Amino acid sequence: MPTVPHSDEARDESGHLLRELHGVTLSQILDYLVAAYGWAGLDERIRINCFSVNPSVNSSLKFLRRTSWARAKVEELYIETRTRDLAPKNGRVR
């Protein structure tokens, strides 16, 4: 049975639920997270070598495309970060 979204779940500018990652590429996710945290911050949050040893977008994308558990962690961090960033100052998610 499909889950019914709650009205308070975070949505992007187009109204899509963030947790569905509608139209968001892995490259866009990685760019967003690097801008938000930097490579060192990503390495603190998700301990994988592609974030700590000579990090680059290309090498990280190659690793994440081949490694489903790491990609899942990156996608989850993106959803959490975007949800926080889209939340209005009163604490409610739009």
N, CA, C and O atoms as CSV, one atom per row, in Angstrom:
chain,resi,resn,atom,element,x,y,z
A,1,MET,N,N,0.843,-1.176,0.000
A,1,MET,CA,C,0.000,0.000,0.000
A,1,MET,C,C,0.889,1.240,0.000
A,1,MET,O,O,1.791,1.335,0.832
A,2,PRO,N,N,0.662,2.202,-0.913
A,2,PRO,CA,C,1.490,3.401,-0.966
A,2,PRO,C,C,1.265,4.273,0.263
A,2,PRO,O,O,0.177,4.312,0.837
A,3,THR,N,N,2.331,4.969,0.644
A,3,THR,CA,C,2.189,5.856,1.791
A,3,THR,C,C,1.520,7.145,1.358
A,3,THR,O,O,1.757,7.645,0.259
A,4,VAL,N,N,0.696,7.666,2.220
A,4,VAL,CA,C,0.007,8.920,1.950
A,4,VAL,C,C,0.847,10.032,2.552
A,4,VAL,O,O,1.134,10.003,3.749
A,5,PRO,N,N,1.250,11.017,1.749
A,5,PRO,CA,C,2.092,12.075,2.287
A,5,PRO,C,C,1.314,12.953,3.264
A,5,PRO,O,O,0.124,13.205,3.076
A,6,HIS,N,N,1.996,13.410,4.297
A,6,HIS,CA,C,1.415,14.343,5.230
A,6,HIS,C,C,1.498,15.735,4.636
A,6,HIS,O,O,2.419,16.028,3.874
A,7,SER,N,N,0.565,16.585,4.969
A,7,SER,CA,C,0.547,17.928,4.405
A,7,SER,C,C,1.727,18.768,4.884
A,7,SER,O,O,2.051,19.783,4.267
A,8,ASP,N,N,2.378,18.354,5.984
A,8,ASP,CA,C,3.505,19.135,6.501
A,8,ASP,C,C,4.857,18.640,6.009
A,8,ASP,O,O,5.889,19.120,6.478
A,9,GLU,N,N,4.879,17.685,5.067
A,9,GLU,CA,C,6.145,17.211,4.520
A,9,GLU,C,C,6.724,18.256,3.575
A,9,GLU,O,O,5.993,18.965,2.883
A,10,ALA,N,N,8.056,18.338,3.561
A,10,ALA,CA,C,8.744,19.344,2.764
A,10,ALA,C,C,8.544,19.094,1.275
A,10,ALA,O,O,8.591,17.963,0.791
A,11,ARG,N,N,8.322,20.189,0.576
A,11,ARG,CA,C,8.146,20.154,-0.872
A,11,ARG,C,C,9.100,21.151,-1.507
A,11,ARG,O,O,9.465,22.159,-0.903
A,12,ASP,N,N,9.501,20.846,-2.756
A,12,ASP,CA,C,10.371,21.769,-3.461
A,12,ASP,C,C,9.550,22.900,-4.069
A,12,ASP,O,O,8.341,22.994,-3.854
A,13,GLU,N,N,10.222,23.754,-4.828
A,13,GLU,CA,C,9.566,24.915,-5.419
A,13,GLU,C,C,8.448,24.538,-6.391
A,13,GLU,O,O,7.541,25.335,-6.634
A,14,SER,N,N,8.509,23.328,-6.946
A,14,SER,CA,C,7.498,22.860,-7.887
A,14,SER,C,C,6.359,22.125,-7.199
A,14,SER,O,O,5.402,21.710,-7.853
A,15,GLY,N,N,6.453,21.961,-5.886
A,15,GLY,CA,C,5.412,21.281,-5.143
A,15,GLY,C,C,5.626,19.786,-4.982
A,15,GLY,O,O,4.786,19.110,-4.388
A,16,HIS,N,N,6.730,19.250,-5.494
A,16,HIS,CA,C,7.018,17.822,-5.354
A,16,HIS,C,C,7.586,17.535,-3.968
A,16,HIS,O,O,8.320,18.350,-3.410
A,17,LEU,N,N,7.247,16.381,-3.422
A,17,LEU,CA,C,7.799,15.980,-2.135
A,17,LEU,C,C,9.300,15.786,-2.258
A,17,LEU,O,O,9.772,15.129,-3.186
A,18,LEU,N,N,10.050,16.354,-1.327
A,18,LEU,CA,C,11.511,16.207,-1.369
A,18,LEU,C,C,11.934,14.760,-1.282
A,18,LEU,O,O,12.880,14.346,-1.953
A,19,ARG,N,N,11.235,13.973,-0.454
A,19,ARG,CA,C,11.668,12.582,-0.246
A,19,ARG,C,C,11.531,11.743,-1.513
A,19,ARG,O,O,12.093,10.651,-1.595
A,20,GLU,N,N,10.795,12.241,-2.495
A,20,GLU,CA,C,10.646,11.507,-3.753
A,20,GLU,C,C,11.759,11.838,-4.745
A,20,GLU,O,O,11.905,11.146,-5.753
A,21,LEU,N,N,12.551,12.887,-4.477
A,21,LEU,CA,C,13.667,13.297,-5.335
A,21,LEU,C,C,13.241,13.454,-6.794
A,21,LEU,O,O,13.996,13.117,-7.706
A,22,HIS,N,N,12.050,13.958,-7.005
A,22,HIS,CA,C,11.491,14.109,-8.349
A,22,HIS,C,C,12.352,15.050,-9.190
A,22,HIS,O,O,12.488,16.231,-8.871
A,23,GLY,N,N,12.926,14.523,-10.256
A,23,GLY,CA,C,13.685,15.327,-11.207
A,23,GLY,C,C,15.036,15.809,-10.704
A,23,GLY,O,O,15.658,16.649,-11.355
A,24,VAL,N,N,15.513,15.310,-9.572
A,24,VAL,CA,C,16.795,15.735,-9.025
A,24,VAL,C,C,17.845,14.669,-9.357
A,24,VAL,O,O,17.686,13.499,-9.009
A,25,THR,N,N,18.907,15.087,-10.028
A,25,THR,CA,C,19.957,14.140,-10.390
A,25,THR,C,C,20.948,13.978,-9.233
A,25,THR,O,O,21.019,14.819,-8.338
A,26,LEU,N,N,21.698,12.901,-9.270
A,26,LEU,CA,C,22.723,12.672,-8.260
A,26,LEU,C,C,23.761,13.795,-8.294
A,26,LEU,O,O,24.272,14.200,-7.251
A,27,SER,N,N,24.066,14.287,-9.469
A,27,SER,CA,C,25.009,15.390,-9.596
A,27,SER,C,C,24.484,16.648,-8.901
A,27,SER,O,O,25.241,17.335,-8.214
A,28,GLN,N,N,23.207,16.950,-9.072
A,28,GLN,CA,C,22.606,18.107,-8.410
A,28,GLN,C,C,22.616,17.935,-6.888
A,28,GLN,O,O,22.872,18.886,-6.148
A,29,ILE,N,N,22.338,16.726,-6.438
A,29,ILE,CA,C,22.348,16.437,-5.005
A,29,ILE,C,C,23.746,16.680,-4.447
A,29,ILE,O,O,23.902,17.346,-3.423
A,30,LEU,N,N,24.750,16.145,-5.111
A,30,LEU,CA,C,26.123,16.283,-4.641
A,30,LEU,C,C,26.562,17.745,-4.656
A,30,LEU,O,O,27.193,18.209,-3.705
A,31,ASP,N,N,26.239,18.471,-5.715
A,31,ASP,CA,C,26.579,19.894,-5.783
A,31,ASP,C,C,25.946,20.666,-4.624
A,31,ASP,O,O,26.591,21.518,-4.014
A,32,TYR,N,N,24.695,20.367,-4.328
A,32,TYR,CA,C,23.978,21.039,-3.241
A,32,TYR,C,C,24.645,20.757,-1.901
A,32,TYR,O,O,24.837,21.667,-1.094
A,33,LEU,N,N,24.996,19.500,-1.666
A,33,LEU,CA,C,25.600,19.129,-0.392
A,33,LEU,C,C,27.011,19.695,-0.241
A,33,LEU,O,O,27.396,20.097,0.857
A,34,VAL,N,N,27.781,19.732,-1.315
A,34,VAL,CA,C,29.118,20.320,-1.257
A,34,VAL,C,C,29.001,21.818,-0.957
A,34,VAL,O,O,29.786,22.358,-0.177
A,35,ALA,N,N,28.034,22.481,-1.567
A,35,ALA,CA,C,27.833,23.906,-1.290
A,35,ALA,C,C,27.397,24.130,0.154
A,35,ALA,O,O,27.788,25.118,0.775
A,36,ALA,N,N,26.594,23.222,0.686
A,36,ALA,CA,C,26.074,23.379,2.045
A,36,ALA,C,C,27.111,23.049,3.109
A,36,ALA,O,O,27.183,23.735,4.128
A,37,TYR,N,N,27.914,22.011,2.893
A,37,TYR,CA,C,28.803,21.504,3.936
A,37,TYR,C,C,30.284,21.536,3.589
A,37,TYR,O,O,31.126,21.509,4.487
A,38,GLY,N,N,30.617,21.593,2.304
A,38,GLY,CA,C,32.001,21.431,1.886
A,38,GLY,C,C,32.382,19.958,1.974
A,38,GLY,O,O,31.641,19.153,2.539
A,39,TRP,N,N,33.525,19.611,1.419
A,39,TRP,CA,C,33.958,18.212,1.417
A,39,TRP,C,C,34.219,17.710,2.824
A,39,TRP,O,O,33.865,16.579,3.157
A,40,ALA,N,N,34.840,18.546,3.660
A,40,ALA,CA,C,35.136,18.135,5.035
A,40,ALA,C,C,33.844,17.888,5.818
A,40,ALA,O,O,33.755,16.935,6.593
A,41,GLY,N,N,32.860,18.738,5.616
A,41,GLY,CA,C,31.576,18.560,6.292
A,41,GLY,C,C,30.840,17.318,5.823
A,41,GLY,O,O,30.196,16.636,6.620
A,42,LEU,N,N,30.931,17.022,4.535
A,42,LEU,CA,C,30.328,15.790,4.021
A,42,LEU,C,C,31.022,14.576,4.627
A,42,LEU,O,O,30.367,13.607,5.012
A,43,ASP,N,N,32.347,14.631,4.711
A,43,ASP,CA,C,33.097,13.517,5.283
A,43,ASP,C,C,32.731,13.310,6.755
A,43,ASP,O,O,32.699,12.172,7.221
A,44,GLU,N,N,32.460,14.377,7.485
A,44,GLU,CA,C,32.043,14.248,8.886
A,44,GLU,C,C,30.687,13.552,8.999
A,44,GLU,O,O,30.459,12.773,9.924
A,45,ARG,N,N,29.809,13.833,8.071
A,45,ARG,CA,C,28.441,13.303,8.126
A,45,ARG,C,C,28.316,11.907,7.528
A,45,ARG,O,O,27.550,11.078,8.021
A,46,ILE,N,N,29.072,11.652,6.463
A,46,ILE,CA,C,29.039,10.347,5.788
A,46,ILE,C,C,30.491,9.936,5.554
A,46,ILE,O,O,31.170,10.499,4.696
A,47,ARG,N,N,30.954,8.968,6.308
A,47,ARG,CA,C,32.361,8.580,6.271
A,47,ARG,C,C,32.640,7.631,5.099
A,47,ARG,O,O,32.580,6.409,5.239
A,48,ILE,N,N,32.945,8.229,3.938
A,48,ILE,CA,C,33.371,7.439,2.784
A,48,ILE,C,C,34.580,8.133,2.165
A,48,ILE,O,O,34.666,9.361,2.162
A,49,ASN,N,N,35.495,7.355,1.649
A,49,ASN,CA,C,36.766,7.883,1.151
A,49,ASN,C,C,36.613,8.918,0.048
A,49,ASN,O,O,37.432,9.833,-0.043
A,50,CYS,N,N,35.599,8.805,-0.784
A,50,CYS,CA,C,35.488,9.750,-1.897
A,50,CYS,C,C,35.235,11.177,-1.408
A,50,CYS,O,O,35.378,12.128,-2.176
A,51,PHE,N,N,34.858,11.333,-0.129
A,51,PHE,CA,C,34.682,12.664,0.444
A,51,PHE,C,C,35.917,13.139,1.197
A,51,PHE,O,O,36.005,14.315,1.550
A,52,SER,N,N,36.870,12.247,1.449
A,52,SER,CA,C,38.015,12.635,2.268
A,52,SER,C,C,39.357,12.551,1.548
A,52,SER,O,O,40.273,13.304,1.879
A,53,VAL,N,N,39.496,11.663,0.580
A,53,VAL,CA,C,40.772,11.469,-0.115
A,53,VAL,C,C,40.660,12.057,-1.523
A,53,VAL,O,O,39.992,11.490,-2.387
A,54,ASN,N,N,41.312,13.189,-1.745
A,54,ASN,CA,C,41.253,13.889,-3.039
A,54,ASN,C,C,39.824,13.992,-3.569
A,54,ASN,O,O,39.549,13.512,-4.668
A,55,PRO,N,N,38.913,14.600,-2.822
A,55,PRO,CA,C,37.516,14.627,-3.239
A,55,PRO,C,C,37.283,15.455,-4.499
A,55,PRO,O,O,37.878,16.515,-4.691
A,56,SER,N,N,36.412,14.944,-5.338
A,56,SER,CA,C,35.953,15.679,-6.513
A,56,SER,C,C,34.550,15.190,-6.838
A,56,SER,O,O,34.150,14.094,-6.446
A,57,VAL,N,N,33.822,16.014,-7.551
A,57,VAL,CA,C,32.464,15.632,-7.927
A,57,VAL,C,C,32.494,14.400,-8.813
A,57,VAL,O,O,31.714,13.472,-8.599
A,58,ASN,N,N,33.375,14.369,-9.803
A,58,ASN,CA,C,33.410,13.231,-10.734
A,58,ASN,C,C,33.723,11.913,-10.044
A,58,ASN,O,O,33.046,10.913,-10.283
A,59,SER,N,N,34.748,11.899,-9.186
A,59,SER,CA,C,35.090,10.642,-8.525
A,59,SER,C,C,33.993,10.218,-7.553
A,59,SER,O,O,33.717,9.027,-7.410
A,60,SER,N,N,33.372,11.178,-6.891
A,60,SER,CA,C,32.286,10.850,-5.967
A,60,SER,C,C,31.078,10.301,-6.717
A,60,SER,O,O,30.452,9.342,-6.266
A,61,LEU,N,N,30.748,10.899,-7.854
A,61,LEU,CA,C,29.626,10.400,-8.647
A,61,LEU,C,C,29.868,8.963,-9.103
A,61,LEU,O,O,28.960,8.134,-9.046
A,62,LYS,N,N,31.071,8.669,-9.550
A,62,LYS,CA,C,31.385,7.300,-9.990
A,62,LYS,C,C,31.174,6.315,-8.846
A,62,LYS,O,O,30.565,5.261,-9.029
A,63,PHE,N,N,31.686,6.666,-7.657
A,63,PHE,CA,C,31.539,5.781,-6.508
A,63,PHE,C,C,30.068,5.641,-6.106
A,63,PHE,O,O,29.593,4.528,-5.883
A,64,LEU,N,N,29.359,6.740,-6.015
A,64,LEU,CA,C,27.970,6.704,-5.553
A,64,LEU,C,C,27.055,5.961,-6.529
A,64,LEU,O,O,26.088,5.324,-6.109
A,65,ARG,N,N,27.353,6.040,-7.817
A,65,ARG,CA,C,26.536,5.322,-8.803
A,65,ARG,C,C,26.732,3.809,-8.705
A,65,ARG,O,O,25.840,3.046,-9.075
A,66,ARG,N,N,27.884,3.371,-8.213
A,66,ARG,CA,C,28.170,1.944,-8.082
A,66,ARG,C,C,27.837,1.388,-6.706
A,66,ARG,O,O,27.770,0.171,-6.535
A,67,THR,N,N,27.625,2.258,-5.720
A,67,THR,CA,C,27.500,1.824,-4.332
A,67,THR,C,C,26.165,2.292,-3.759
A,67,THR,O,O,26.032,3.435,-3.320
A,68,SER,N,N,25.192,1.404,-3.770
A,68,SER,CA,C,23.823,1.799,-3.420
A,68,SER,C,C,23.680,2.260,-1.971
A,68,SER,O,O,22.911,3.182,-1.698
A,69,TRP,N,N,24.406,1.637,-1.030
A,69,TRP,CA,C,24.258,2.059,0.367
A,69,TRP,C,C,24.775,3.479,0.579
A,69,TRP,O,O,24.205,4.240,1.360
A,70,ALA,N,N,25.857,3.834,-0.119
A,70,ALA,CA,C,26.414,5.183,0.008
A,70,ALA,C,C,25.494,6.202,-0.654
A,70,ALA,O,O,25.278,7.292,-0.124
A,71,ARG,N,N,24.960,5.842,-1.806
A,71,ARG,CA,C,24.025,6.743,-2.486
A,71,ARG,C,C,22.806,6.991,-1.614
A,71,ARG,O,O,22.329,8.122,-1.530
A,72,ALA,N,N,22.296,5.957,-0.967
A,72,ALA,CA,C,21.130,6.110,-0.094
A,72,ALA,C,C,21.431,7.084,1.045
A,72,ALA,O,O,20.577,7.895,1.402
A,73,LYS,N,N,22.624,7.013,1.613
A,73,LYS,CA,C,23.001,7.927,2.694
A,73,LYS,C,C,23.097,9.364,2.186
A,73,LYS,O,O,22.670,10.294,2.870
A,74,VAL,N,N,23.652,9.546,1.001
A,74,VAL,CA,C,23.770,10.879,0.412
A,74,VAL,C,C,22.383,11.444,0.109
A,74,VAL,O,O,22.118,12.615,0.383
A,75,GLU,N,N,21.508,10.629,-0.448
A,75,GLU,CA,C,20.149,11.089,-0.743
A,75,GLU,C,C,19.404,11.461,0.536
A,75,GLU,O,O,18.676,12.453,0.558
A,76,GLU,N,N,19.577,10.682,1.595
A,76,GLU,CA,C,18.924,10.983,2.873
A,76,GLU,C,C,19.440,12.300,3.455
A,76,GLU,O,O,18.656,13.107,3.954
A,77,LEU,N,N,20.749,12.517,3.393
A,77,LEU,CA,C,21.307,13.773,3.875
A,77,LEU,C,C,20.771,14.942,3.057
A,77,LEU,O,O,20.477,15.999,3.615
A,78,TYR,N,N,20.641,14.768,1.753
A,78,TYR,CA,C,20.082,15.813,0.895
A,78,TYR,C,C,18.652,16.141,1.324
A,78,TYR,O,O,18.303,17.314,1.458
A,79,ILE,N,N,17.837,15.137,1.534
A,79,ILE,CA,C,16.447,15.356,1.931
A,79,ILE,C,C,16.392,16.096,3.270
A,79,ILE,O,O,15.619,17.042,3.424
A,80,GLU,N,N,17.203,15.673,4.231
A,80,GLU,CA,C,17.233,16.336,5.536
A,80,GLU,C,C,17.687,17.792,5.404
A,80,GLU,O,O,17.108,18.686,6.021
A,81,THR,N,N,18.718,18.020,4.602
A,81,THR,CA,C,19.266,19.362,4.444
A,81,THR,C,C,18.284,20.272,3.724
A,81,THR,O,O,18.043,21.398,4.159
A,82,ARG,N,N,17.718,19.789,2.627
A,82,ARG,CA,C,16.737,20.598,1.875
A,82,ARG,C,C,15.508,20.885,2.725
A,82,ARG,O,O,14.969,21.991,2.679
A,83,THR,N,N,15.062,19.909,3.498
A,83,THR,CA,C,13.906,20.116,4.368
A,83,THR,C,C,14.205,21.233,5.360
A,83,THR,O,O,13.384,22.126,5.570
A,84,ARG,N,N,15.380,21.174,5.965
A,84,ARG,CA,C,15.779,22.216,6.910
A,84,ARG,C,C,15.883,23.576,6.219
A,84,ARG,O,O,15.425,24.586,6.754
A,85,ASP,N,N,16.484,23.599,5.030
A,85,ASP,CA,C,16.684,24.857,4.318
A,85,ASP,C,C,15.382,25.473,3.834
A,85,ASP,O,O,15.283,26.696,3.728
A,86,LEU,N,N,14.381,24.651,3.538
A,86,LEU,CA,C,13.096,25.162,3.054
A,86,LEU,C,C,12.135,25.516,4.176
A,86,LEU,O,O,11.114,26.161,3.937
A,87,ALA,N,N,12.451,25.101,5.398
A,87,ALA,CA,C,11.558,25.358,6.519
A,87,ALA,C,C,11.532,26.854,6.824
A,87,ALA,O,O,12.585,27.475,6.969
A,88,PRO,N,N,10.342,27.431,6.922
A,88,PRO,CA,C,10.260,28.842,7.303
A,88,PRO,C,C,10.759,29.035,8.737
A,88,PRO,O,O,10.904,28.071,9.488
A,89,LYS,N,N,11.009,30.244,9.094
A,89,LYS,CA,C,11.587,30.560,10.398
A,89,LYS,C,C,10.708,30.104,11.566
A,89,LYS,O,O,11.223,29.917,12.668
A,90,ASN,N,N,9.407,29.919,11.362
A,90,ASN,CA,C,8.540,29.512,12.476
A,90,ASN,C,C,8.608,28.016,12.735
A,90,ASN,O,O,7.913,27.517,13.621
A,91,GLY,N,N,9.432,27.284,11.982
A,91,GLY,CA,C,9.627,25.866,12.261
A,91,GLY,C,C,8.761,24.924,11.459
A,91,GLY,O,O,8.982,23.714,11.497
A,92,ARG,N,N,7.779,25.439,10.730
A,92,ARG,CA,C,6.925,24.561,9.931
A,92,ARG,C,C,7.545,24.366,8.561
A,92,ARG,O,O,8.171,25.274,8.014
A,93,VAL,N,N,7.367,23.187,8.019
A,93,VAL,CA,C,7.879,22.848,6.694
A,93,VAL,C,C,6.811,23.190,5.666
A,93,VAL,O,O,5.634,22.878,5.850
A,94,ARG,N,N,7.233,23.837,4.575
A,94,ARG,CA,C,6.230,24.144,3.545
A,94,ARG,C,C,6.183,23.083,2.498
A,94,ARG,O,O,5.397,23.179,1.555
